[in-house]
Amino acid sequence: MGVGAAVRVHPRVALFAMLQGLAALQRGTFVVRRAGTDVVLFDPGVASARLALGVEVRLGEPR
């Protein structure tokens, strides 16, 4: 799921920002069993987020 916005600063140039998020309903943990003990190799988080920032430049005729 995500949300974003763009602000046009010139007819051909815009600045944008987007935030995406994800929540895990089920997570897989990778474990190695060694001599009666468990060694966790990978344990993913419950949630993650990504923020994207950028500049959009339109080439050609502005519409």
PDB file of N, CA, C and O in Angstrom:
ATOM      1  N   MET A   1       0.852  -1.167   0.000  1.00  0.00           N
ATOM      2  CA  MET A   1       0.000   0.000   0.000  1.00  0.00           C
ATOM      3  C   MET A   1       0.896   1.227   0.000  1.00  0.00           C
ATOM      4  O   MET A   1       1.958   1.220   0.622  1.00  0.00           O
ATOM      5  N   GLY A   2       0.478   2.276  -0.691  1.00  0.00           N
ATOM      6  CA  GLY A   2       1.304   3.469  -0.753  1.00  0.00           C
ATOM      7  C   GLY A   2       0.503   4.718  -1.018  1.00  0.00           C
ATOM      8  O   GLY A   2      -0.663   4.670  -1.411  1.00  0.00           O
ATOM      9  N   VAL A   3       1.161   5.842  -0.792  1.00  0.00           N
ATOM     10  CA  VAL A   3       0.563   7.147  -1.035  1.00  0.00           C
ATOM     11  C   VAL A   3       1.672   8.054  -1.570  1.00  0.00           C
ATOM     12  O   VAL A   3       2.829   7.946  -1.164  1.00  0.00           O
ATOM     13  N   GLY A   4       1.302   8.944  -2.482  1.00  0.00           N
ATOM     14  CA  GLY A   4       2.301   9.820  -3.069  1.00  0.00           C
ATOM     15  C   GLY A   4       1.723  11.148  -3.486  1.00  0.00           C
ATOM     16  O   GLY A   4       0.506  11.320  -3.551  1.00  0.00           O
ATOM     17  N   ALA A   5       2.605  12.088  -3.769  1.00  0.00           N
ATOM     18  CA  ALA A   5       2.189  13.425  -4.212  1.00  0.00           C
ATOM     19  C   ALA A   5       3.267  13.984  -5.136  1.00  0.00           C
ATOM     20  O   ALA A   5       4.450  13.670  -5.006  1.00  0.00           O
ATOM     21  N   ALA A   6       2.824  14.820  -6.070  1.00  0.00           N
ATOM     22  CA  ALA A   6       3.745  15.499  -6.984  1.00  0.00           C
ATOM     23  C   ALA A   6       3.383  16.974  -7.024  1.00  0.00           C
ATOM     24  O   ALA A   6       2.208  17.340  -7.034  1.00  0.00           O
ATOM     25  N   VAL A   7       4.412  17.816  -7.047  1.00  0.00           N
ATOM     26  CA  VAL A   7       4.226  19.263  -7.122  1.00  0.00           C
ATOM     27  C   VAL A   7       4.954  19.758  -8.357  1.00  0.00           C
ATOM     28  O   VAL A   7       6.164  19.580  -8.494  1.00  0.00           O
ATOM     29  N   ARG A   8       4.204  20.381  -9.256  1.00  0.00           N
ATOM     30  CA  ARG A   8       4.791  20.885 -10.485  1.00  0.00           C
ATOM     31  C   ARG A   8       5.398  22.265 -10.211  1.00  0.00           C
ATOM     32  O   ARG A   8       4.697  23.190  -9.800  1.00  0.00           O
ATOM     33  N   VAL A   9       6.709  22.391 -10.444  1.00  0.00           N
ATOM     34  CA  VAL A   9       7.408  23.653 -10.213  1.00  0.00           C
ATOM     35  C   VAL A   9       7.661  24.404 -11.518  1.00  0.00           C
ATOM     36  O   VAL A   9       8.075  25.563 -11.505  1.00  0.00           O
ATOM     37  N   HIS A  10       7.414  23.745 -12.625  1.00  0.00           N
ATOM     38  CA  HIS A  10       7.585  24.310 -13.970  1.00  0.00           C
ATOM     39  C   HIS A  10       6.732  23.436 -14.876  1.00  0.00           C
ATOM     40  O   HIS A  10       6.464  22.289 -14.516  1.00  0.00           O
ATOM     41  N   PRO A  11       6.289  23.925 -16.043  1.00  0.00           N
ATOM     42  CA  PRO A  11       5.459  23.078 -16.909  1.00  0.00           C
ATOM     43  C   PRO A  11       6.101  21.730 -17.264  1.00  0.00           C
ATOM     44  O   PRO A  11       5.387  20.777 -17.578  1.00  0.00           O
ATOM     45  N   ARG A  12       7.418  21.637 -17.221  1.00  0.00           N
ATOM     46  CA  ARG A  12       8.090  20.384 -17.571  1.00  0.00           C
ATOM     47  C   ARG A  12       8.790  19.701 -16.393  1.00  0.00           C
ATOM     48  O   ARG A  12       9.363  18.625 -16.568  1.00  0.00           O
ATOM     49  N   VAL A  13       8.759  20.292 -15.218  1.00  0.00           N
ATOM     50  CA  VAL A  13       9.490  19.748 -14.065  1.00  0.00           C
ATOM     51  C   VAL A  13       8.547  19.611 -12.873  1.00  0.00           C
ATOM     52  O   VAL A  13       7.779  20.522 -12.564  1.00  0.00           O
ATOM     53  N   ALA A  14       8.618  18.453 -12.208  1.00  0.00           N
ATOM     54  CA  ALA A  14       7.824  18.216 -11.007  1.00  0.00           C
ATOM     55  C   ALA A  14       8.687  17.509  -9.962  1.00  0.00           C
ATOM     56  O   ALA A  14       9.583  16.738 -10.307  1.00  0.00           O
ATOM     57  N   LEU A  15       8.413  17.774  -8.696  1.00  0.00           N
ATOM     58  CA  LEU A  15       9.044  17.074  -7.580  1.00  0.00           C
ATOM     59  C   LEU A  15       8.017  16.106  -7.012  1.00  0.00           C
ATOM     60  O   LEU A  15       6.847  16.461  -6.877  1.00  0.00           O
ATOM     61  N   PHE A  16       8.433  14.891  -6.678  1.00  0.00           N
ATOM     62  CA  PHE A  16       7.464  13.942  -6.139  1.00  0.00           C
ATOM     63  C   PHE A  16       8.029  13.214  -4.926  1.00  0.00           C
ATOM     64  O   PHE A  16       9.241  13.088  -4.750  1.00  0.00           O
ATOM     65  N   ALA A  17       7.108  12.743  -4.101  1.00  0.00           N
ATOM     66  CA  ALA A  17       7.448  11.925  -2.935  1.00  0.00           C
ATOM     67  C   ALA A  17       6.408  10.822  -2.833  1.00  0.00           C
ATOM     68  O   ALA A  17       5.224  11.043  -3.091  1.00  0.00           O
ATOM     69  N   MET A  18       6.860   9.632  -2.454  1.00  0.00           N
ATOM     70  CA  MET A  18       5.953   8.498  -2.327  1.00  0.00           C
ATOM     71  C   MET A  18       6.382   7.684  -1.107  1.00  0.00           C
ATOM     72  O   MET A  18       7.570   7.443  -0.895  1.00  0.00           O
ATOM     73  N   LEU A  19       5.399   7.263  -0.311  1.00  0.00           N
ATOM     74  CA  LEU A  19       5.644   6.420   0.854  1.00  0.00           C
ATOM     75  C   LEU A  19       4.871   5.123   0.686  1.00  0.00           C
ATOM     76  O   LEU A  19       3.661   5.137   0.461  1.00  0.00           O
ATOM     77  N   GLN A  20       5.574   4.003   0.797  1.00  0.00           N
ATOM     78  CA  GLN A  20       4.955   2.686   0.680  1.00  0.00           C
ATOM     79  C   GLN A  20       5.191   1.926   1.974  1.00  0.00           C
ATOM     80  O   GLN A  20       6.249   2.036   2.593  1.00  0.00           O
ATOM     81  N   GLY A  21       4.186   1.151   2.374  1.00  0.00           N
ATOM     82  CA  GLY A  21       4.307   0.369   3.591  1.00  0.00           C
ATOM     83  C   GLY A  21       3.812  -1.048   3.392  1.00  0.00           C
ATOM     84  O   GLY A  21       3.005  -1.318   2.503  1.00  0.00           O
ATOM     85  N   LEU A  22       4.303  -1.951   4.228  1.00  0.00           N
ATOM     86  CA  LEU A  22       3.947  -3.360   4.131  1.00  0.00           C
ATOM     87  C   LEU A  22       3.952  -3.954   5.535  1.00  0.00           C
ATOM     88  O   LEU A  22       4.874  -3.723   6.317  1.00  0.00           O
ATOM     89  N   ALA A  23       2.913  -4.719   5.842  1.00  0.00           N
ATOM     90  CA  ALA A  23       2.846  -5.445   7.113  1.00  0.00           C
ATOM     91  C   ALA A  23       2.756  -6.937   6.816  1.00  0.00           C
ATOM     92  O   ALA A  23       1.990  -7.357   5.948  1.00  0.00           O
ATOM     93  N   ALA A  24       3.530  -7.726   7.527  1.00  0.00           N
ATOM     94  CA  ALA A  24       3.578  -9.165   7.297  1.00  0.00           C
ATOM     95  C   ALA A  24       2.493  -9.873   8.108  1.00  0.00           C
ATOM     96  O   ALA A  24       2.392  -9.685   9.320  1.00  0.00           O
ATOM     97  N   LEU A  25       1.689 -10.682   7.432  1.00  0.00           N
ATOM     98  CA  LEU A  25       0.699 -11.497   8.123  1.00  0.00           C
ATOM     99  C   LEU A  25       1.335 -12.783   8.634  1.00  0.00           C
ATOM    100  O   LEU A  25       0.961 -13.295   9.689  1.00  0.00           O
ATOM    101  N   GLN A  26       2.293 -13.296   7.883  1.00  0.00           N
ATOM    102  CA  GLN A  26       3.011 -14.504   8.283  1.00  0.00           C
ATOM    103  C   GLN A  26       4.470 -14.310   7.908  1.00  0.00           C
ATOM    104  O   GLN A  26       4.772 -13.875   6.797  1.00  0.00           O
ATOM    105  N   ARG A  27       5.371 -14.626   8.816  1.00  0.00           N
ATOM    106  CA  ARG A  27       6.797 -14.426   8.578  1.00  0.00           C
ATOM    107  C   ARG A  27       7.518 -15.757   8.630  1.00  0.00           C
ATOM    108  O   ARG A  27       7.210 -16.608   9.466  1.00  0.00           O
ATOM    109  N   GLY A  28       8.472 -15.935   7.742  1.00  0.00           N
ATOM    110  CA  GLY A  28       9.280 -17.149   7.739  1.00  0.00           C
ATOM    111  C   GLY A  28      10.645 -16.865   8.339  1.00  0.00           C
ATOM    112  O   GLY A  28      11.354 -15.976   7.868  1.00  0.00           O
ATOM    113  N   THR A  29      11.017 -17.599   9.356  1.00  0.00           N
ATOM    114  CA  THR A  29      12.318 -17.454   9.998  1.00  0.00           C
ATOM    115  C   THR A  29      13.198 -18.629   9.583  1.00  0.00           C
ATOM    116  O   THR A  29      12.747 -19.775   9.574  1.00  0.00           O
ATOM    117  N   PHE A  30      14.446 -18.346   9.241  1.00  0.00           N
ATOM    118  CA  PHE A  30      15.391 -19.380   8.840  1.00  0.00           C
ATOM    119  C   PHE A  30      16.304 -19.703  10.014  1.00  0.00           C
ATOM    120  O   PHE A  30      16.991 -18.830  10.544  1.00  0.00           O
ATOM    121  N   VAL A  31      16.301 -20.968  10.407  1.00  0.00           N
ATOM    122  CA  VAL A  31      17.032 -21.411  11.593  1.00  0.00           C
ATOM    123  C   VAL A  31      17.879 -22.629  11.243  1.00  0.00           C
ATOM    124  O   VAL A  31      17.439 -23.507  10.501  1.00  0.00           O
ATOM    125  N   VAL A  32      19.097 -22.678  11.780  1.00  0.00           N
ATOM    126  CA  VAL A  32      19.960 -23.845  11.661  1.00  0.00           C
ATOM    127  C   VAL A  32      20.031 -24.479  13.044  1.00  0.00           C
ATOM    128  O   VAL A  32      20.333 -23.812  14.034  1.00  0.00           O
ATOM    129  N   ARG A  33      19.750 -25.773  13.094  1.00  0.00           N
ATOM    130  CA  ARG A  33      19.824 -26.493  14.373  1.00  0.00           C
ATOM    131  C   ARG A  33      21.188 -27.164  14.466  1.00  0.00           C
ATOM    132  O   ARG A  33      21.584 -27.952  13.607  1.00  0.00           O
ATOM    133  N   ARG A  34      21.888 -26.822  15.540  1.00  0.00           N
ATOM    134  CA  ARG A  34      23.240 -27.340  15.702  1.00  0.00           C
ATOM    135  C   ARG A  34      23.438 -27.779  17.155  1.00  0.00           C
ATOM    136  O   ARG A  34      23.397 -26.959  18.072  1.00  0.00           O
ATOM    137  N   ALA A  35      23.648 -29.050  17.345  1.00  0.00           N
ATOM    138  CA  ALA A  35      23.948 -29.626  18.670  1.00  0.00           C
ATOM    139  C   ALA A  35      22.925 -29.204  19.729  1.00  0.00           C
ATOM    140  O   ALA A  35      23.294 -28.815  20.837  1.00  0.00           O
ATOM    141  N   GLY A  36      21.661 -29.284  19.385  1.00  0.00           N
ATOM    142  CA  GLY A  36      20.611 -28.975  20.356  1.00  0.00           C
ATOM    143  C   GLY A  36      20.292 -27.507  20.519  1.00  0.00           C
ATOM    144  O   GLY A  36      19.383 -27.165  21.276  1.00  0.00           O
ATOM    145  N   THR A  37      21.014 -26.613  19.829  1.00  0.00           N
ATOM    146  CA  THR A  37      20.717 -25.179  19.905  1.00  0.00           C
ATOM    147  C   THR A  37      20.294 -24.688  18.522  1.00  0.00           C
ATOM    148  O   THR A  37      20.723 -25.222  17.499  1.00  0.00           O
ATOM    149  N   ASP A  38      19.462 -23.684  18.513  1.00  0.00           N
ATOM    150  CA  ASP A  38      18.999 -23.080  17.265  1.00  0.00           C
ATOM    151  C   ASP A  38      19.777 -21.795  16.995  1.00  0.00           C
ATOM    152  O   ASP A  38      19.887 -20.933  17.866  1.00  0.00           O
ATOM    153  N   VAL A  39      20.315 -21.675  15.784  1.00  0.00           N
ATOM    154  CA  VAL A  39      21.006 -20.461  15.355  1.00  0.00           C
ATOM    155  C   VAL A  39      20.133 -19.793  14.309  1.00  0.00           C
ATOM    156  O   VAL A  39      19.913 -20.350  13.233  1.00  0.00           O
ATOM    157  N   VAL A  40      19.633 -18.600  14.616  1.00  0.00           N
ATOM    158  CA  VAL A  40      18.755 -17.869  13.700  1.00  0.00           C
ATOM    159  C   VAL A  40      19.604 -17.184  12.638  1.00  0.00           C
ATOM    160  O   VAL A  40      20.472 -16.372  12.958  1.00  0.00           O
ATOM    161  N   LEU A  41      19.354 -17.514  11.372  1.00  0.00           N
ATOM    162  CA  LEU A  41      20.077 -16.901  10.258  1.00  0.00           C
ATOM    163  C   LEU A  41      19.373 -15.662   9.737  1.00  0.00           C
ATOM    164  O   LEU A  41      20.017 -14.680   9.369  1.00  0.00           O
ATOM    165  N   PHE A  42      18.034 -15.713   9.706  1.00  0.00           N
ATOM    166  CA  PHE A  42      17.269 -14.588   9.175  1.00  0.00           C
ATOM    167  C   PHE A  42      15.918 -14.537   9.870  1.00  0.00           C
ATOM    168  O   PHE A  42      15.197 -15.533   9.915  1.00  0.00           O
ATOM    169  N   ASP A  43      15.577 -13.370  10.412  1.00  0.00           N
ATOM    170  CA  ASP A  43      14.288 -13.158  11.077  1.00  0.00           C
ATOM    171  C   ASP A  43      13.725 -11.828  10.582  1.00  0.00           C
ATOM    172  O   ASP A  43      14.122 -10.776  11.084  1.00  0.00           O
ATOM    173  N   PRO A  44      12.805 -11.848   9.604  1.00  0.00           N
ATOM    174  CA  PRO A  44      12.298 -10.604   9.030  1.00  0.00           C
ATOM    175  C   PRO A  44      11.446  -9.819  10.024  1.00  0.00           C
ATOM    176  O   PRO A  44      10.877 -10.384  10.958  1.00  0.00           O
ATOM    177  N   GLY A  45      11.371  -8.527   9.809  1.00  0.00           N
ATOM    178  CA  GLY A  45      10.574  -7.659  10.669  1.00  0.00           C
ATOM    179  C   GLY A  45       9.083  -7.797  10.397  1.00  0.00           C
ATOM    180  O   GLY A  45       8.668  -8.405   9.410  1.00  0.00           O
ATOM    181  N   VAL A  46       8.289  -7.223  11.289  1.00  0.00           N
ATOM    182  CA  VAL A  46       6.834  -7.283  11.172  1.00  0.00           C
ATOM    183  C   VAL A  46       6.344  -6.309  10.095  1.00  0.00           C
ATOM    184  O   VAL A  46       5.372  -6.593   9.396  1.00  0.00           O
ATOM    185  N   ALA A  47       7.006  -5.180   9.966  1.00  0.00           N
ATOM    186  CA  ALA A  47       6.569  -4.160   9.004  1.00  0.00           C
ATOM    187  C   ALA A  47       7.787  -3.526   8.344  1.00  0.00           C
ATOM    188  O   ALA A  47       8.893  -3.545   8.884  1.00  0.00           O
ATOM    189  N   SER A  48       7.554  -2.965   7.163  1.00  0.00           N
ATOM    190  CA  SER A  48       8.614  -2.234   6.479  1.00  0.00           C
ATOM    191  C   SER A  48       8.008  -1.054   5.742  1.00  0.00           C
ATOM    192  O   SER A  48       6.816  -1.039   5.437  1.00  0.00           O
ATOM    193  N   ALA A  49       8.847  -0.063   5.461  1.00  0.00           N
ATOM    194  CA  ALA A  49       8.394   1.132   4.757  1.00  0.00           C
ATOM    195  C   ALA A  49       9.496   1.585   3.798  1.00  0.00           C
ATOM    196  O   ALA A  49      10.682   1.345   4.026  1.00  0.00           O
ATOM    197  N   ARG A  50       9.069   2.244   2.723  1.00  0.00           N
ATOM    198  CA  ARG A  50      10.007   2.770   1.735  1.00  0.00           C
ATOM    199  C   ARG A  50       9.574   4.173   1.360  1.00  0.00           C
ATOM    200  O   ARG A  50       8.396   4.407   1.088  1.00  0.00           O
ATOM    201  N   LEU A  51      10.508   5.106   1.343  1.00  0.00           N
ATOM    202  CA  LEU A  51      10.255   6.480   0.947  1.00  0.00           C
ATOM    203  C   LEU A  51      11.021   6.756  -0.335  1.00  0.00           C
ATOM    204  O   LEU A  51      12.230   6.532  -0.402  1.00  0.00           O
ATOM    205  N   ALA A  52      10.325   7.240  -1.349  1.00  0.00           N
ATOM    206  CA  ALA A  52      10.956   7.578  -2.625  1.00  0.00           C
ATOM    207  C   ALA A  52      10.772   9.068  -2.886  1.00  0.00           C
ATOM    208  O   ALA A  52       9.664   9.596  -2.796  1.00  0.00           O
ATOM    209  N   LEU A  53      11.868   9.731  -3.208  1.00  0.00           N
ATOM    210  CA  LEU A  53      11.850  11.151  -3.564  1.00  0.00           C
ATOM    211  C   LEU A  53      12.461  11.286  -4.955  1.00  0.00           C
ATOM    212  O   LEU A  53      13.407  10.573  -5.292  1.00  0.00           O
ATOM    213  N   GLY A  54      11.926  12.195  -5.760  1.00  0.00           N
ATOM    214  CA  GLY A  54      12.474  12.320  -7.093  1.00  0.00           C
ATOM    215  C   GLY A  54      12.072  13.581  -7.830  1.00  0.00           C
ATOM    216  O   GLY A  54      11.268  14.386  -7.359  1.00  0.00           O
ATOM    217  N   VAL A  55      12.658  13.717  -8.992  1.00  0.00           N
ATOM    218  CA  VAL A  55      12.392  14.842  -9.891  1.00  0.00           C
ATOM    219  C   VAL A  55      11.926  14.230 -11.203  1.00  0.00           C
ATOM    220  O   VAL A  55      12.561  13.326 -11.745  1.00  0.00           O
ATOM    221  N   GLU A  56      10.813  14.736 -11.698  1.00  0.00           N
ATOM    222  CA  GLU A  56      10.279  14.288 -12.984  1.00  0.00           C
ATOM    223  C   GLU A  56      10.503  15.387 -14.007  1.00  0.00           C
ATOM    224  O   GLU A  56      10.133  16.538 -13.780  1.00  0.00           O
ATOM    225  N   VAL A  57      11.111  15.034 -15.137  1.00  0.00           N
ATOM    226  CA  VAL A  57      11.349  15.986 -16.214  1.00  0.00           C
ATOM    227  C   VAL A  57      10.638  15.468 -17.444  1.00  0.00           C
ATOM    228  O   VAL A  57      10.883  14.343 -17.878  1.00  0.00           O
ATOM    229  N   ARG A  58       9.760  16.277 -18.008  1.00  0.00           N
ATOM    230  CA  ARG A  58       9.015  15.899 -19.219  1.00  0.00           C
ATOM    231  C   ARG A  58       9.720  16.473 -20.443  1.00  0.00           C
ATOM    232  O   ARG A  58       9.993  17.671 -20.517  1.00  0.00           O
ATOM    233  N   LEU A  59      10.005  15.605 -21.392  1.00  0.00           N
ATOM    234  CA  LEU A  59      10.631  16.025 -22.632  1.00  0.00           C
ATOM    235  C   LEU A  59       9.574  16.157 -23.715  1.00  0.00           C
ATOM    236  O   LEU A  59       8.550  15.476 -23.663  1.00  0.00           O
ATOM    237  N   GLY A  60       9.802  17.009 -24.681  1.00  0.00           N
ATOM    238  CA  GLY A  60       8.843  17.203 -25.759  1.00  0.00           C
ATOM    239  C   GLY A  60       7.872  18.315 -25.445  1.00  0.00           C
ATOM    240  O   GLY A  60       8.148  19.181 -24.614  1.00  0.00           O
ATOM    241  N   GLU A  61       6.733  18.286 -26.113  1.00  0.00           N
ATOM    242  CA  GLU A  61       5.720  19.338 -25.940  1.00  0.00           C
ATOM    243  C   GLU A  61       5.004  19.184 -24.600  1.00  0.00           C
ATOM    244  O   GLU A  61       4.527  18.092 -24.289  1.00  0.00           O
ATOM    245  N   PRO A  62       4.913  20.261 -23.788  1.00  0.00           N
ATOM    246  CA  PRO A  62       4.154  20.168 -22.524  1.00  0.00           C
ATOM    247  C   PRO A  62       2.666  20.052 -22.819  1.00  0.00           C
ATOM    248  O   PRO A  62       2.158  20.713 -23.725  1.00  0.00           O
ATOM    249  N   ARG A  63       1.957  19.209 -22.052  1.00  0.00           N
ATOM    250  CA  ARG A  63       0.525  19.008 -22.274  1.00  0.00           C
ATOM    251  C   ARG A  63      -0.257  19.523 -21.115  1.00  0.00           C
ATOM    252  O   ARG A  63      -1.486  19.444 -21.115  1.00  0.00           O
TER     253      ARG A  63
END
